[in-house]
Amino acid sequence: MKNKAVSLTGLFVVFIVAAVLISSLGSRARVDLTEDGLYTLSPGTRNILSSLEHPVTLDLYFSQQASQDLTALRAYEQRVEELLAEYEMLSDGRLRVNVIDPQPFSEEEDMAAARGLQAVPLNNGDSLYFGLVASADIPVATAAADADAADPATVDPQAGDEDQAEQSPAGQREHSATREKFDILPFLQPDRERFLEYEISQLIDNVQSVKPVVIGVLSGLDVMGGFDPRSGQPTPPWMALDQLDGAYQLRSLNTSVDHIDEDVDVLMLIQPPVLADATLFAIDQFALRGGRVLAFIDPLAENAPAGMMGGGDPASATSLNTLLHQWGVDWHPDQVVLDAQLGLVVNQGQGRPPVRHFGLLSLTPDQLLADDIVTARLENINLSSTGYFAAREDATTTIDPWLFSSTDAMLTDANRLRMGGDLLELQKDFQPTGEAYPLAVRISGPASTAFPDGVGSAEAGQLLTSTDHLAVTLVADTDVLSDRLWVQVQNFFGQRLASPWADNGALLVNLADNLSGSADLISLRARGQYSRPFEKVDELQRQAEKQFLASEQKLQQQLDQVEQQMADLQQGREEDTGVLTLSPQQQAALDDFQQEKLTIRKELRNVQHELDKDINALGTRLKILNIFVFPVVFTLLLGLLAWGLRRRQQL
């Protein structure tokens, strides 16, 4: 009896010691056993946290009382808290997390509203907040040195206390010695949980940056506005570019530029004309020093200036070939992708029927990379006379496609679509290859210069020869940015009002947001799925549905046969007194069909019954394992541990 008491005491002591050790280690003693490492932050996020220059505060606003009956949302909020705790733990004290309950009519609710968080009205009349605010105090001297005239609001450090603070543009609040910069996620949507880490890391990165993001635009098209010689009037900028102005600083670059300024963060190339080696070398060096390149190139630029009829200068489609080959991409500017599945129906004019245009494509979510932050939640993207990319065999870089054609596609000569082309001939000659062509790709990884000997005076200067972190994004179409494919623009008392009907504009905004972040932020991808489907149950359902469909098809075939037989019997038979009656042959055929129909319906019920039986049997086995087998095994293991401790004491 004494030995048994000692054994139990020993087990209790072991339990207490283990609990104390876990408690003393705190939240750092963590093991992520989830399949996709859902609670393990990516290397990109870890780099962002380790390089924080200014302390960051994350305020998570969540309405506890209003969410009492929203079990799923409360579970998601708990996961958000756990992920934020991981951020705080890895920041080494540079990031602090606060969880705030903005109760009705409280100062916290006023602060949530003032910072722009979204209040979602509930059926009971309450408002629910579930948003995140990131803030950092940036020294005014640092901000002034970095931002200069980009942010006109400045504060003299000698001007007085915080009561004299001036309000700067949205997202910034200035005090005597520091400028508080903040950014928000207005409402954390559970259906975007895969992108939660990216969005939180983007907030942190945004509030650390004190200078505006500069996008340099180099184009042979009038994307920034131009002049129409036919009307004698200036033309406005393309709406896709116009919507970026304000959030970003757009800078138009000359097509003969021989240097890209150091303050340019993103270089946007849109069907540049034939470029001199000095300009190509400038682009090459910009990419090698860590600049992000976003290029839209097109076999057939249909929105070329009026003087370039027939889709612009064909030579412009080859202007970047020297760089593309060095970056590991093959580009065929003389070929366009035709797609029968994605082709849009267009009007051919008066007196002619509408026809499907195999070269005018509308991409659906099936053609977008689902786990990509840029294409998430986009519904359709329209392209016209688009080309395609392919990875070169000698590429040192990684080529990741993120827009695709369907497999019901083929390639054709770009000249066939010049000046409109014959759409019926395109359909007549269409022979799908069964291949899905990459319409947009990302290029990353190690790359070397395309000009190892430099160009001109650069030979004696500092020549960058390679990089390990190339960041280039390519889209094989320029028309995707043109107004005609995605937006209706109206002039209202001098203001341009945009009514988008496709997601082309949102795509460009997403690309700009993604590329304007740090290299670590760009490296982030969507996290794994938090929900876990019952894969075995899904498999059983698919098998049963396959059998069910086969039975349905059998029934339909027999139905068609009987209807044809009845139609044949009815043919040549005269109606008697205008009343339609069935002949004996028809009645017999109908009776046979009814009997066969009952037989097949019974087969369908048997299939469904077998499905339910298999699923129920699987559920029963899982219950037995969880309720009986696993607890018994665990108890036996504890018994063996106790026996081992008792044997050790006896020895």
N, C-alpha and C positions, 0 to 999 in steps of 0.2 A: 504494500500500500504506500509505504514511504517512497519507494522507487518511482511509483506512478506519479505521486505528487511532485517529486523532483523533476520528472520528465515534463509534466505539464508546466511547471515553473520555468524550465529551460526553454520550452517553446514560446512561452509568454515573453521571456527576456529577449529572445531572438527577434520576435515581432516588434517589441518596443525599440530595440537597437536599430532595426531596419527603418522603422518610422522616423526615428530621430535623425538618422543619416540622410534620408530623403528630404526631411524638413530643412536640415542644415545646408544641404546642397542647393535647396531652393529650386527655382524654375530652370536653372541651368542643367539640372539632371533630367534631360529629356531624350526620349528615343522615339523617332517618328516611324511607326510601323505601317503607315498607310501605303497603299500600293504605288501611288504616284508622288509620295513625299509631300502631301498637301500642306504640312506644317513646317516644311523645310524651305527657307528662303533661298532663292537662286543666287549664284555667284554675282550677278549684276547688281542685285539689291544689296548684298553684303558689301560690295565695293562702294556703292553710293553712301551707305551708312558709315563706312570707315573713313570716307573723305569729306564728311560734313565740316564745313568751315564755320558755320554759325549754329548755335543750338536751335532745335526745332521742337515745337509743341504740336501734338496731334490731339484735337478735341473731338471725341466721338459723342455725338448727340443722339440719344435714343429715348423715346417716350415710353417709360416702363408701364405706367397705368393704362395708357391708351392701347397698348399692345397686349393686354392681359389675355385676350381670347385668340390672339394670332400666334398659335404655337409654332408654326413653321418659320415665321419671321423672327420670333424670339430665339429659335435654335440657330438661325443664320447669324443673328446679332452676337450670339455667344461665340460662334466660329470667328467672326470678325475681331472680337476682343482677344481671342487666343492668338490670332495672327498678329495683331498689334502688339501684344505682349512679346512676341518673338522679335519684332522690330526693336522694341525698347531694350530687350535683353542684349541684342547684338550691337547696339549703338554705343556701348561703353559710356553711357551717361550723357551722350550728345542729343538724345531724343527722349521726350517725356510724353506719356499718354495719359489723358484724362477722359474719364467716362462721365458724361453729364446728362442728367435727366431734366429736360426742359418742361417742367410742369406748367399747366395753364396759368397765365397771368403772373409768371415769375420773371425775374431778371434774366434767368437762363434762356427762357423762351424769347424774350426781347433780343438777346444777343444772337440767338440762332436765326431769327428773322432778319436782323441787321446785317448779318454776314451772308445772307442769300440762300440759306438752306430752305429746302422745299417742305412745306407743311401739307401732308396728304390728308384730306378730309375723310373721316370714317362715317359709317352709316349711323352711329349713335351720336353724331354731332361733334365728337372729339377730333383733334388734329394730331397726326402722328409725324414726329420728326425722326429721321434716321439718316443722318448725314455726317460728313467728316470735314473738319477744318484743319489745315496745316498752316502754321505761322512760324516766322523767324524774325528776330530783331537784327536788322542789318545796320552796321555803323554808317551814318550819313556820309562821312568822309570817303568810305570805301565805295558806297553807291554812287557818289558824285564823280569819283575818279573813273569808275567803270562805265556809268551810264551817260555822263556828260549831258549834252543837250537832248538826248533821247527821252529823258524824263524831266520836264521843265520845273517840276515842283522841287524846290530846295529849301533847306532850313538852316539858319545861322545857329551854330551850337551855342552862341551867347544870347540867343533871343529870349530865353526865359524858361519856365517850367513847363510841365506837360499840359497845364491848362491852356497854354498858348499854342498847343500843337495844331498844325494845319492838316487838312484832309487832302491827300493827293489822289490821283486817279484810282479807280476801283481796284481793290486788292492790295492797297498800300495805305499805311497810316503813319505819319511822321511825328516824331517827338524831338526833344531838344538835342539828343545825341545819336539816336537810332531811328531807323525807319522800319516799321513793322510791315512785313510783306506776308500776305496770306493767299491761299488758294483753297478751293472747296470742291467736294463731291456733294452736290445738293441732296441726293438721295441714293442710298446704296441698294441697288436692285438685285434681288437674289438670282435672277436669271443671268446676271453678269458676274457670277462668282468666279468663273474661270479666269477673269481678267482683274480680279481684286488686287493681287500683288502688283501688277503693272500700274494700276490706277493710283494705288497708295504711293508707290515709288515715284511715280510721275509728280504727284503733289509735292513730295519732299524735294525732288530735283528742281521743281519750278520755284519754290520759295527760297532756294539757295542762289538762284541766278539773279543778278542785279542789272544785267544789260539786256536790251531788247534783242530778240532773235532777228537776224538779218538774212533775208533770202535774196540771193542774186539771181536775176532772170536773164538768160541769154537765149534769144529766139530769132528765127528768121520769119516768124509770123507776127501779125499785129496783135499779140495777146495783151499788151499793155495799152492798147489804143493806137489808132493810126489815122489815115486819111483816105477817103473814098474819092477817087478821081471822077467817078461817074456823077456823084451828087455834089462834089465840091465841098463836102462837109467832113469834119473829123469823126472818127468812129470811136465808140467807147471801149474800155477794156473788156475782155471776156469776163463774164460774171464769175467764173471759177476762180480767176485771179483777183478780181475785185473784192470777193468776200474775204480774202486773206489780208487785204490792206487794213491796217488798224491793229489787228492781233499780232501782225508781223510787220517788219519794215522791209518793204519790197524795193529792190534796187535794180534798175534796168542796166544791163551791161552791154557795152559795144561788142559787136560780133568780131572785131579785130583786137580785142583786149589781149595783152600779153602778160597779165598778172591778175590774180584774184586777191582782193584785199584780205588782210588777216581777220577782219571783223565779220566777214561773211561766214555764216554758219551752214547754210544749205545752198547749193548751186543747182538751180533748176534750168535744165536744157530742154527747149521745146522746138524740135525740128530746126536746129541751127543750119545756116547755109554752109557751103563748103568753107572749111576753116583753114587758116594758115597754120603751119607747124608751131608757130609761136603761141597761138591760142590753144591748140591741142596740148602743148607742153604745159601751159598755165593750168589747164583742167587736170592734167596728169599730176602735177605737183600738189594741187589743192587736195585731190583725193588721197595722195600718199601722206600728207601731213595731218590727216584725220578729218578732213572736210567731208560732208555728206553730199552725194550727188544724186539728184532725181532727174531722170531723162525720159522724155516722151519723144519717141521717134516713130516715123510712119512711112510705109512704102508708098502711101498715096495721101498726102495732106490735103484733104478736100476743102479746108478753110484757108488755103493760101491766099495772099492778096490778089485783087482782081486782075492784076497784070500777069499773073501766073496761072493761066487757064489749064484745065485738065489735071488738077491735083498738085500744082506747084512744080518746082524744079526737081526732077528725079534724082539729080546728083546730091541734093540735100539729105536724102535718105541714107547716103553712105558716108556722111561727114564725120561720124564718130567711129568708123570701122577700125581705125588704127588702135584706139583705146579699147574698144569692145573685145577685140582679139586678145589684147594683152590682159584684160580682166577675165578671160576664160569663156567668152560667149561668142557663139556664131549667130550672125544676123544676116538674113537674106532679104535685102530691100526690094527685090524684084518679085516677091511672092506675097500673096494675101491669103488669109484663111477664110474659106467658105464653110458655113455650118447650117445644115438643113433643120436641125432641132431648134437652134437659137435665132434663126432668121426672123426679122420683123416683116409684117405685111405693110406694103407701101402702096400709095395711090399712083397710078400711071398717067393720070390726066383724064380729061373728059372723053367719054365714049370708050374707055378702056378699063377692063376689070382690075381690081387690086391684085397684087401678086406678092409672093413672099420673096424678100431680098436676102439671099444667102450670104451676102457680104455685109449686111447691116445687122449686128448682133445685139441681143439683149441678154446679158449674163444674169442668171438666177443664183441663189445661194449654193446650188449644187456645183457651180463653176467657181466659187470663191473658197479660199482656204478658211475652213470653219474655225480653227483655233488661232486665227491671226487677229490681233487687236485692230489692224487697219480695216479689215473687211467684216468684222463682227457687226451683226445687226443691219447690214446693208441688204436691201431686197433685190435691186436690179441695177446693173450698170450697162449703159449702152455704148457700143463702139462701132466704128465704121471703117471698112477696108483695112482691117488690122493685120499686122504681121505676126511673127512668132520668134521665139528665141530657143537656142539649143546649147547645151554645155559642150565645150570643146574637149577633146580627148586629152589634150596636154594642159588642161586648166589646173592651176594651183589653188584656185579659189573654190568656195562652195556656192553652188547655184541652187537657189530655192524658189521654185515657181509658186505663185500665189493667185494668179488668175489663169483660167484654162478655158479652152473650147470644150464642147462635148465630144464624144467619140464619133458622132455622125458628122464628120468634118473631112475636108480635103484642102489641098493647096492649089492655087491657080496663079497664072501670070497677072501681075498687078495691072498691066496695060489693058486687060479685059474689063476692068472697072473704071478706067479713065474716061471721063466725060459721060459717066452714067452707066455705060455698058448695056448689053442686052440681057435682061434678067431672065427671060425665058430660055435663052441659050445656056446660061449658067445652070439652070435647073436641068436642062436636057443632058448636059455633059457631066452632071454631078455623079461622082463615084466615091463614096466615103472610104477612108482608109482604116477606120476603126481606132484611130489614134487621137488622144486629147492633146492639143498643142498648147504649150505654155505661152500665154499672152502677156504676162508680166512676171518678172523675176527679181529676186534680191541676190546681190553678189557680196560675199563676205569672206574674210580670211586673208591669207598671205597673198601679196601681189607685188610685182616689181614694175619699174618704170618702163614706158614704151619708148623712152628717149635716153638710153644709157650714156650717150655722148653729149646730152644736153642739146639746146637750141640757141644759136647765136651767142650772146654775151653770157648766157647762163652756164656755159662750159666752165668758165673760171669761177663762177660763184658757187653757192651752196646748192648742191644737187641731191635731192632725195631720191634714193635708188629703190627703196622697197618699204613695205609696211606689212604688219601682221593683222591689221584690223581695217581692211577695206570696207567701205559702207556705200554701196551703189545700188540704187533701185531703178529698174528699167520697166517702161510700159510701151508696148508695141503699137501705140496709136496716139495721135494728137487730137483727133476729132472728139475724143472722150471729154476734152476740156471745153469744146465749143458749145455755145448756148443752144444750138439747134437740137442737140441730143439729150438735153436734160432739164431745161428751164425755159419758162416763158417770162420775158422781161418787159415790163410796162413802165412808161414814164408818167409819173404823177407829180405835177407841179415841180418839175426839175429833179425829182427823186426817182431813182431806178428801183422798182419793186420787182422782186424775183418770186416766181411761183414754180418751184421745182416739181417735176413729175418723174424724175429718176434720181439716183443717188450718186451721180458723177461728182457733183460739188462736194458732197459729204466725203467722198473718197479722197479728194485732194486735201481737204482739211485734216482728215485722219493721217494722211501721209506727212503733211507738214508738222503736225503735232508729234508724230512718232520720230521723224528725222531730226527735229529741233532739240530733242532731248540729248542726254549724254550717251556715250557709246555703251555704257552699262545698261541704260534704260532701253536702248534699241535692241539689246541682246535678249531682253525678256520676252517670253512667249506665254501663251495661256497656260494656266495650271491645269492639273488633272480634274476629272469629274468628281464632285463630292458625293453625288448619288451613285449607288451601286445597283445596277439592274440584276435581276435573277436570271443569269445567263442560261442555266439549265432549263428553267421554266420557259424562257423565250424560245429555246431550241425545240422543246416539245410542242409549243404553240405553232412554230413555223412548220414542223413536220405535219401536224394535224391540219393546218390550213392548206398545205400542199395537197393532202388527200381530199380535203373538203372541196378544193377548187377542181380537182380532177372529177369528182362526182358531179359537181355542178355542170361542168362542161359536158359530161356524158348525158345529163338530163336535157341540156339545151340542144344537143345534137339530135336526140330522140324527138324532142318537141318540134324541131325544124322538119324532121322527116315526116312526122304525122301531119303537120300542117300542109306540107307539100302533097302528101297523099290525099288529104281532104280537098285541096284545091284541084287536083287532077280529077277526082271523082265528081266534083261539082261542075267541072267544065262540060259543056254540052247538055247539061240537065236543065230542063225548062222548069220555071217556077209555076207552082199550081196555085191559082187564085191569088197571086201576089203574096202568099205567105211562104216564108222560107222554112223548109223542114229538112231534116236529115234523112238521107237514104239509109237502108239497112246496112250497106257497106260502110257508110260514114259513121253510123252509130257504133258498129262493131269496132272500127278503127279507134273511135274515141274511147270506147270502153277499155280496149287494150291499153291505150295510152294512160288512162286514169289508173289502171292497175299497176302499170310500170312506174308511174309517178309515185304511187304509194310505196312501192318497193324501194325506190331510190331515196325517198324521204326517210325511210327506215334506216337505210345505209348511212345517210347524213347524221341521223341521231346517234347511231352507233359510233361514228367517228368522233362526234362531240363527247359522247360518254367515255370513250377510251382516253380522250385528252384529259377530261376531268379526273378520270381514275388515275392516270399517270402522275398528274400534278398533285393530287391528294396523297398518293403513295409517297411521293417525294417529300411533301410536307410532314407526313407522319414519321418518316425516317429522321428528318431533321429534329422534330420534337423529341423523339426518343434519345437522340444523341445529346441534345442540349439539356433535357430534363433529367435523364437517368445516367447515360454512359459517362459523359464528361464529369459530373459531380462525383460519381463512384470512383473514377480514375484519380481525380484530385484528392479524394478522401484517402484512397490507398497510398498515394504518394506521401501525404502527411503522416499516415500511419507508419510507413517505412522510415520516414525521417525521425519520428518519435522513437521507434524501435532502435534505430541506429544510435540516437542520443543515449538511450537507456543502456545499450550494450557498451558504449564507450565509458559510461559512468561505472558500470559493473567491473570493467577491466581496470 
